[in-house]
Amino acid sequence: MRKRVIHAKDGERTAGRGLSAPGKAPLPKPPAIIWQGADYPRIEPGTYQVRGVDFQGPEWVRKYQRWSLRIEFALVTEPGKASAFFNFGSDPQGPRVARHSNYWKEWVKANGDLPAKGQEMTPDVFLEGQFFCVSIEDSTFNSDGKRKTDHEVYSKITKIHSVERPQS
């Protein structure tokens, strides 16, 4: 559908919906569209030492119909951040952690022990000042299995190899 263009009295052009009626004050300017999402920078793939700094979620991701968690890590030896992403299942009632899941395996490493029965497996355990040795790789395929364009590629943490707790 083509937008109608109306020429205002002072020669300005106004297009689209929300036009003011002739002789009336112009409608207020719509709010600016500003990116508020997380930054996912590119880092050379390899093994790095990182520390957990923040997390987002778990939250229901409508596009994928599943629960997801993002944990952000800062590189220790150089500037930069990378995120690890975890899936918590597709039950809309709430996230689930299974013993064979990536989150369970990495959480046990970060915690330094198995969870006790009924223990909440909060992502805060990744933010206790530990040093993590991780693999960082490029995310080169989208959710449909198609190769991403170069500007869509970002780096992500794919595995935690080891955890070192600072001596107190």
SULDASUL-V289461 format. One record per pair of residues at least 6 apart in sequence whose ideal C-beta (glycine too) atoms are under 7 Angstrom apart, sorted by the first residue. I is the first residue (numbers start at 1). J is the second residue. If there is no record, write none. Layout:
I,J ; I,J
This chain:
3,15 ; 3,16 ; 5,13 ; 5,15 ; 6,14 ; 6,19 ; 7,13 ; 8,14 ; 18,27 ; 20,26 ; 20,27 ; 38,56 ; 38,70 ; 40,83 ; 40,154 ; 41,80 ; 41,81 ; 41,154 ; 41,155 ; 42,153 ; 42,154 ; 42,155 ; 43,80 ; 43,82 ; 43,136 ; 43,155 ; 45,136 ; 45,137 ; 45,138 ; 46,136 ; 47,133 ; 47,135 ; 48,75 ; 48,134 ; 48,136 ; 49,76 ; 49,77 ; 49,131 ; 49,133 ; 50,73 ; 50,74 ; 50,75 ; 50,76 ; 50,82 ; 50,132 ; 50,134 ; 51,73 ; 51,74 ; 51,76 ; 51,129 ; 51,130 ; 51,131 ; 51,132 ; 52,71 ; 52,73 ; 52,126 ; 52,127 ; 53,72 ; 53,73 ; 53,74 ; 53,127 ; 54,72 ; 55,69 ; 55,70 ; 55,71 ; 55,72 ; 55,123 ; 55,126 ; 56,70 ; 57,68 ; 57,69 ; 57,70 ; 58,67 ; 58,68 ; 58,69 ; 58,88 ; 58,95 ; 59,68 ; 60,67 ; 60,92 ; 61,68 ; 64,143 ; 65,90 ; 66,87 ; 66,89 ; 66,90 ; 67,88 ; 67,89 ; 67,95 ; 68,85 ; 68,86 ; 68,87 ; 68,88 ; 69,86 ; 69,88 ; 69,103 ; 69,123 ; 70,83 ; 70,85 ; 71,83 ; 71,84 ; 71,123 ; 71,126 ; 72,81 ; 72,83 ; 73,81 ; 73,82 ; 73,84 ; 73,132 ; 73,134 ; 73,157 ; 74,81 ; 75,81 ; 76,131 ; 82,136 ; 82,155 ; 82,156 ; 82,157 ; 83,156 ; 83,157 ; 84,156 ; 84,157 ; 85,156 ; 86,102 ; 86,103 ; 88,95 ; 88,96 ; 88,97 ; 88,103 ; 89,95 ; 89,96 ; 97,103 ; 97,104 ; 97,121 ; 98,104 ; 106,160 ; 107,121 ; 107,125 ; 108,114 ; 109,160 ; 109,163 ; 110,125 ; 110,126 ; 110,130 ; 110,163 ; 111,125 ; 112,165 ; 115,121 ; 129,166 ; 130,163 ; 130,164 ; 130,165 ; 131,164 ; 132,160 ; 132,163 ; 133,161 ; 133,162 ; 134,157 ; 134,159 ; 134,160 ; 134,161 ; 135,157 ; 135,158 ; 135,159 ; 135,161 ; 136,155 ; 136,157 ; 137,155 ; 137,156 ; 137,158 ; 138,153 ; 138,155 ; 139,153 ; 139,154 ; 139,156 ; 140,147 ; 140,148 ; 140,153 ; 141,147 ; 141,148 ; 142,148
